[in-house]
Every structure is written in structure tokens, then in C-alpha cells.
Amino acid sequence: MKIQLITIGNELLDGKIQDKNAFWLARFCYEHHIDFIKNHIIPDNRESFFTALEEAWSNSDLVITSGGLGPTKDDLTKDLLSEFFGCPLVESEQAMRVTLSNYKKSKREYNPNQNYSKVPNGFTALDNEIGYAPGLLFEKDSKMIAALPGVPSEFKTMFKDEVLKRANGSFKNSGKLKKHVIVKTYKAPEAMIFNKIAPKLWEELESFGEVSSLPHPMGVDIGVKIEARDEASLKTKEQGVKDCVNSSAIQDYIWHIGNESLEEVIIKKAKEKSLTLGFAESCTGGLCASRITDISGSSSVFLGSIIAYHNSVKKIVLNVNSSTLEKFGAVSSETAWEMAQGARNVLGADLVVTTTGIAGPGGATPDKPVGTVGIGYSSERKCAGDIHHFSDRDRVDMKFVFSQLALFTMLEQIEKF
């Protein structure tokens, strides 16, 4: 099944909001082996809508539109779908039932001027369990189009609960089982992996399926899309991919094979070893803790994080020596490991990792430019700190890179228990 998405809204092109629906849909389709082939981001006008819809309708099985179903003058989706398909707007009892049910759940009174009850003739009104505007579904010439609200929570729920089950019943499966085998590496950039460390690896993996490479801060995800007629053959191919990379020169750079995130792997391995974890964060401002607590079940291993942004907190709460700060500075390996010692004493965790750095754009010195970060860690085994340097980038991106290094440090230390 091939899908195209048309995302509608001037606010997207003005940079006022991010297109979260396309990101979610791409990830969902990737994980469920659906071909998401294109995303159109268009303004709220007729010409752009028709141009995008003509292409999408011609070249895909399922077209999704996002946005433009609300009650304001710039919400044009219903009118434009009506014009494009030659289906005049008509009163729909089904759409009215959906709308009144949605308003009743929220204990709000429906205003008929919002025209939620009118839909293009021949279109089906879709339930919207979270919002108010009904979605729309239309089938013609063995194709399907679904118009969904732009609100991410509504879009996700309606796509999964209303659209996908109908699409799965309309479009035939290829009969092949598919899977993405993801090999996650660390400490080697993309060019080094495929040009120096393992120059024949790409061609070797192509014998199993389509190969892709996705660089990340400090690592690369190598994907292999495999297909087979039955489960046994699929598992054989998957094992072949694993054997191929584990016997190659990149073996020492692999930290995980699978779809799980770095945070998920940390939680899983900490549980396996019955370890408790914590952070002391300066430059990342709680981002490490936020990423860990995004994972359900993290409370079984994660105790907490101390945000020691100001030097006074480093001294008073974490017991970092004033002489250390004066001699080496807040961004130093010495401060990083003293923060780790202090945080482990306060939190009582088996392992604590710390961050202290310069995310920019200000705060740099000649010997400590933007992108300098100290990472410390403390456990019964060892307490240490190191300084690392990254190329200058946006402050938010820099904080993420710092947190990524801290999480990789945590994973490395967990594996040594």
C-alpha cells in the first residue's frame, strides 16, 4: 500500500508550528512496512491543494490530508474535496451524530454555524474520539482518500482506529513478510564505517535486502529491509544480517541490533542487572532525565536527576570543592567527576552520570569553545570524568548531543557491571 500525505496550513510554512503528523506517520509506516512515498506541505489555497491532490491521487493507493477541517474561513478542505471530486456538500446524518456525540462528551453545546454536519456527497464521516470535527473518507477507482484533523492527537488516533482498518480491508497484501533489521553503531561516522572500517559491508548486506544508512550524533543506524514468504525464512535472513555485521570489522562499534531506542536499551539492561540510575545535570538542564523518563517502566531503575546549573548548587548540593571550580572551572573533567561523586551520595544510585558544558552561543573561552562538555560518572567500580569537544551548532541541538553522550556513557558503564 502506497501512501501520500497532504499537510495543509500557512502556519506550517510560516514556521509557527512543526509538522508532527508527517514525522509520526513516517515512523508508523516504517514500522508497519507501509510505503509512505511523499509528503506535500501546502498553504491554505485552492491551487496548491489541487496540484498536490492531483499528484497524490494519481500515484498512491491512499491519500491522507491533514488539517483544514475546522470551523474558520481558512479551513477549506471539505469545500475543495467537494470541488475536486465533483461531490456537492450535503447534510449528513452520520456526520451530525459524530459531531453531537463529540460535543456531548466534552459537555459543550454545538453551534450549527460550524457546519460540521455538511460533507461532500458520497463521503463517509469518521469518528473523532478526541476532538470535534469528523474526519472524512472517500473511495473511488480502487483508491481511498481520508481527510483528518491537523491536531496530532486526533490525527494519530483517527488514522489508526478509523482509516487503517478500512485500508487494510481494501488493499491486498503482497503476501510477503517484511522486516527492518536495524544495526545501531557508536563512535564511528558514516564515511568511516563504509569507506575505511568495512568497505565491503554495504554490498555484503545487499545480499539480504535493501540497505540504508541513517547518521545520528555519534553514531549510524544501518538498516536492512528483508522480505520472505514465511516466518522461518524471514528469521533466517534476519540471522544472516546479524551474523554478517557481527563478523565484520564494525562489530566493536555496534551497541544494539533492533528498533529500540538508546533510552529503552538503558532501562532494559539496568533492569537485567538490578541497577539504579541517576544524573546530575548542568548544561543539559534535565534533558537526560526527561529522555529516560519518557520510557514506560523507567521508575523501576531511575531514581532522579539533580539540575546543578549554577555553581552554588554544584557546591552546596553536590559538594563540589570551591577550589576545583576556581582552578579548573565548571566545565572540566575534575568538576564532572566531583559532581558524579556528590550526586551518587545524594541519590544513593548504583550509577550516576553528569554533564557540565558550554552549549553556546555565549560562554566560550579560548581554551573552552562552544561544544566543550565534561561527562562524569560514578559507581562502586569507578569514578571518573572526561572532556569532549563537538563542533558548534544550535544551542538546542548541542544540548541534545551532550545528552546523547551522557546516555552512551551510562550504557557503557552499565555493561561493565
C-alpha positions in Angstrom: 0.0 0.0 0.0 1.4 3.4 -1.1 0.5 6.5 1.0 0.9 10.2 0.3 0.2 12.9 2.9 -1.0 16.4 2.1 -0.4 18.7 5.1 -2.3 21.9 4.9 -1.7 25.2 6.8 0.0 28.5 6.3 1.3 28.3 9.9 3.5 25.3 8.9 5.1 27.3 6.0 5.5 30.3 8.3 7.4 28.3 10.8 4.9 28.9 13.5 4.4 25.2 14.2 6.1 21.9 13.3 4.6 19.2 11.1 4.5 16.5 13.8 1.9 14.4 11.8 4.3 13.7 8.9 7.0 12.6 11.3 4.7 10.3 13.2 3.2 8.9 10.0 6.6 8.2 8.5 7.7 6.3 11.6 4.4 4.4 11.9 4.6 3.4 8.2 8.2 2.4 8.5 7.5 0.2 11.5 4.5 -1.4 9.8 6.0 -1.9 6.4 3.7 0.6 4.6 5.2 2.6 1.7 4.9 6.3 2.7 6.2 7.8 -0.5 5.6 11.6 -0.3 4.6 14.4 2.0 3.2 17.7 0.5 3.2 20.7 2.7 0.9 23.4 1.2 -0.6 26.7 2.1 -4.4 27.2 2.6 -5.3 27.9 -1.0 -7.2 26.1 -3.8 -4.4 26.0 -6.4 -1.8 24.4 -4.1 -4.4 21.9 -2.8 -5.5 20.8 -6.3 -1.9 20.4 -7.5 -0.9 18.3 -4.6 -4.1 16.2 -4.6 -3.9 15.5 -8.3 -0.4 14.1 -8.0 -1.2 12.2 -4.8 -4.4 10.7 -6.1 -2.6 9.6 -9.3 0.4 7.9 -7.7 -0.8 6.3 -4.4 -3.4 3.9 -3.1 -4.3 6.0 0.0 -4.1 9.8 0.3 -4.3 11.4 3.7 -5.0 15.1 4.2 -4.1 16.8 7.5 -5.8 20.0 8.6 -8.4 22.3 7.2 -11.5 20.7 8.8 -12.2 23.3 11.5 -14.9 26.0 11.6 -12.8 29.0 10.4 -12.7 30.6 7.0 -9.2 29.2 6.2 -10.5 25.6 6.8 -11.1 24.8 3.1 -10.5 21.0 2.9 -14.2 19.9 2.7 -15.0 22.5 0.1 -12.0 21.7 -2.0 -12.6 18.0 -1.8 -16.2 18.6 -2.9 -15.0 20.5 -5.9 -12.1 18.2 -6.9 -14.3 15.0 -6.9 -17.5 16.7 -8.1 -19.4 15.8 -5.0 -21.6 18.7 -3.7 -21.8 19.3 0.0 -24.8 17.8 1.6 -26.2 17.4 5.1 -25.1 14.1 6.6 -26.9 12.5 9.5 -23.8 10.4 10.2 -21.6 13.5 10.5 -24.2 15.1 12.7 -24.3 12.1 15.0 -20.5 12.1 15.3 -20.4 15.8 16.0 -23.1 15.8 18.6 -21.5 12.8 20.3 -18.2 14.6 20.4 -19.7 17.7 21.9 -21.7 15.8 24.4 -18.6 14.0 25.7 -17.0 17.4 26.3 -20.2 18.9 27.8 -20.2 21.6 25.2 -23.1 22.9 23.1 -22.7 22.6 19.3 -23.0 25.7 17.2 -24.7 24.8 13.8 -22.8 27.7 12.1 -19.7 25.5 12.3 -21.1 23.3 9.5 -19.6 20.0 10.8 -22.8 18.3 9.6 -22.1 19.0 5.9 -19.8 16.6 3.9 -19.2 16.0 0.2 -21.8 13.7 -1.1 -20.6 10.1 -1.0 -18.1 10.7 1.7 -18.2 8.8 5.0 -17.9 10.7 8.3 -15.3 9.3 10.6 -15.4 9.2 14.4 -13.2 11.7 16.2 -12.9 10.4 19.8 -10.6 13.3 20.9 -11.8 16.4 19.0 -14.9 17.8 17.5 -14.6 17.8 13.7 -15.5 14.5 12.0 -13.0 13.1 9.6 -13.9 12.2 6.0 -13.3 9.0 3.9 -13.9 8.5 0.2 -13.3 5.6 -2.1 -13.1 5.7 -5.9 -11.3 3.7 -8.6 -9.7 1.3 -6.1 -8.2 4.3 -4.3 -9.0 5.9 -1.0 -8.7 9.4 0.5 -9.1 10.3 4.2 -9.3 13.9 5.5 -8.1 14.1 9.1 -7.8 17.0 11.5 -4.3 18.5 11.9 -4.2 18.2 15.7 -1.6 15.5 16.2 -3.5 13.5 18.9 -6.6 13.5 16.7 -4.7 12.6 13.6 -2.9 9.7 15.1 -6.0 8.2 16.7 -8.2 8.5 13.7 -5.5 7.2 11.3 -5.0 4.0 13.4 -8.6 3.4 14.5 -10.7 4.7 11.5 -8.5 4.8 8.4 -6.0 2.0 8.6 -8.5 -0.8 9.4 -10.6 0.3 6.3 -7.5 0.5 4.1 -6.3 -2.9 5.2 -9.6 -4.4 4.2 -9.5 -2.7 0.8 -5.9 -3.2 -0.4 -4.4 -6.6 -0.9 -1.3 -7.7 0.9 1.7 -8.6 -1.2 1.9 -12.0 0.5 5.4 -11.3 1.7 6.5 -10.8 5.2 8.8 -7.8 5.7 11.1 -6.6 8.5 13.6 -3.9 9.0 16.8 -5.1 10.8 18.4 -2.1 12.4 22.1 -2.2 13.3 23.0 0.7 15.7 26.6 1.9 15.9 28.5 4.3 18.0 31.8 6.2 17.8 32.3 5.9 14.1 30.9 8.3 11.4 29.1 7.0 8.3 32.0 7.7 5.9 34.5 5.9 8.2 32.3 2.8 8.5 31.7 2.3 4.8 35.0 3.6 3.4 37.6 2.6 5.9 36.4 0.2 8.6 34.2 -2.1 6.5 34.3 -1.0 2.8 32.6 -4.2 1.6 29.9 -4.2 4.2 27.2 -2.4 2.1 27.5 -4.9 -0.7 27.5 -7.9 1.7 24.3 -6.6 3.4 22.6 -6.1 0.0 22.6 -9.8 -0.5 19.9 -9.9 2.2 17.8 -6.9 1.2 17.6 -3.1 0.6 20.3 -1.3 2.7 20.0 2.2 4.2 22.2 4.3 6.4 21.0 7.0 8.8 23.6 9.1 10.6 22.9 10.3 14.1 25.0 12.3 16.6 27.9 10.0 17.4 26.5 7.0 15.5 24.9 5.5 12.5 21.8 3.3 12.1 22.3 0.8 9.3 19.0 -0.6 8.1 18.4 -3.7 6.0 14.9 -4.3 4.7 14.3 -8.0 4.4 11.4 -9.9 2.8 10.4 -13.6 2.8 7.4 -15.8 2.1 7.2 -17.3 5.6 8.3 -16.6 9.1 11.1 -19.2 9.1 12.7 -17.8 6.0 12.4 -14.3 7.5 14.2 -15.3 10.7 16.9 -17.0 8.6 17.5 -13.8 6.7 17.5 -11.7 9.9 20.0 -14.0 11.5 22.1 -13.7 8.3 22.2 -9.9 8.7 23.2 -10.2 12.3 25.9 -12.8 11.6 27.2 -10.6 8.8 27.7 -7.4 10.9 28.9 -9.3 14.0 31.6 -11.0 12.0 32.6 -7.7 10.3 35.1 -5.0 11.3 32.2 -2.9 12.8 31.5 -5.4 15.5 33.2 -3.3 18.2 31.1 -0.2 17.2 27.7 -1.9 17.5 25.7 -1.1 20.6 22.4 -2.7 19.7 20.6 -4.6 16.9 16.9 -3.7 16.9 14.4 -0.9 16.8 14.7 0.0 20.5 16.0 3.5 21.3 19.1 4.2 23.4 16.9 5.1 26.4 14.9 1.8 26.1 18.1 -0.2 25.9 19.5 1.6 29.0 16.3 0.8 31.0 16.2 -2.8 29.8 19.9 -3.5 30.7 19.6 -1.7 34.1 16.6 -3.9 34.9 18.5 -7.0 33.9 21.3 -6.1 36.3 19.1 -4.7 39.0 20.9 -1.3 38.9 19.6 2.0 39.9 20.5 5.1 37.9 20.7 8.9 38.3 22.0 12.1 36.8 23.5 15.4 37.9 23.0 17.8 35.0 24.3 21.3 34.4 24.4 22.2 30.7 21.6 19.7 29.7 19.2 21.2 32.3 17.3 17.9 32.9 17.2 16.7 29.3 18.9 13.4 30.2 16.3 12.7 32.9 13.5 13.7 30.6 14.6 11.3 27.9 14.9 8.4 30.4 11.5 9.1 31.9 9.9 9.1 28.5 10.2 5.3 28.7 7.4 3.5 30.5 8.8 1.5 33.4 11.8 3.7 34.0 10.7 4.3 37.6 11.9 0.8 38.4 15.5 1.8 37.9 15.7 5.6 37.6 15.9 7.5 41.0 16.3 11.1 39.8 18.4 13.9 38.5 19.9 16.9 40.2 19.9 20.0 38.0 23.0 21.8 39.2 23.1 24.7 36.7 24.6 27.3 38.9 28.0 26.8 40.6 26.4 27.4 44.0 24.2 24.3 43.6 27.2 22.3 42.5 28.9 23.3 45.8 26.0 23.2 48.2 24.1 20.2 46.9 26.8 18.1 45.2 29.7 19.1 47.4 31.9 20.1 44.5 35.0 21.8 46.1 35.3 25.5 45.6 39.0 25.0 44.8 38.1 22.7 42.0 35.8 25.2 40.4 38.3 28.0 40.8 41.3 26.0 39.5 39.7 24.0 36.7 36.4 25.7 36.1 32.8 24.4 36.0 33.4 22.8 32.6 36.2 20.4 33.4 36.7 16.7 33.9 37.5 17.4 37.6 34.2 19.1 38.2 32.3 16.5 36.2 33.6 13.6 38.4 33.1 15.5 41.7 29.5 16.2 40.6 29.2 12.4 40.0 30.5 11.5 43.4 28.3 14.1 45.1 25.2 13.1 43.2 25.7 9.4 43.9 25.9 10.2 47.6 22.7 12.3 47.5 20.7 9.9 45.3 22.0 6.6 46.5 22.1 5.2 43.0 24.3 2.5 41.7 25.4 4.6 38.8 25.3 8.3 38.2 26.3 10.3 35.1 26.9 14.0 34.9 27.0 16.8 32.3 28.7 20.2 32.5 29.4 22.1 29.3 29.1 25.1 27.1 26.0 24.9 24.8 26.5 28.4 23.4 26.2 30.7 21.7 27.9 32.6 24.6 30.1 31.4 27.5 33.0 30.2 25.5 36.7 30.9 26.3 39.8 30.4 24.0 40.6 27.1 25.6 36.9 26.0 26.1 35.0 26.8 22.9 31.2 26.2 22.4 30.7 22.5 22.2 33.0 21.6 25.1 31.4 19.3 27.7 32.6 17.4 30.7 31.0 14.0 31.3 31.4 12.3 34.7 30.3 9.0 36.1 30.4 7.4 39.5 29.7 3.8 40.7 31.3 1.5 43.2 33.6 0.3 40.4 35.0 3.7 39.3 34.5 7.4 39.4 35.9 9.5 36.5 35.4 12.5 34.3 36.4 13.3 30.7 36.3 16.4 28.5 34.8 16.1 25.0 34.5 18.6 22.1 31.8 19.0 19.5 31.6 21.3 16.5 29.5 24.4 17.1 25.7 24.1 16.4 22.4 25.4 17.5 22.0 25.5 21.3 19.1 23.1 21.5 20.9 20.7 19.1 24.1 21.0 21.3 22.2 20.1 24.4 20.8 17.0 22.7 24.3 16.0 21.6 25.6 16.4 25.2 22.7 14.3 26.5 23.4 11.7 23.9 27.0 11.4 25.0 25.8 11.2 28.6 23.4 8.3 27.8 26.0 6.4 25.8 28.4 6.8 28.8 25.7 5.4 31.0 25.1 2.4 28.7 28.8 1.7 28.6 29.1 1.7 32.4 26.0 -0.5 32.8 27.6 -3.1 30.5 30.7 -3.2 32.8 28.7 -4.2 35.9 
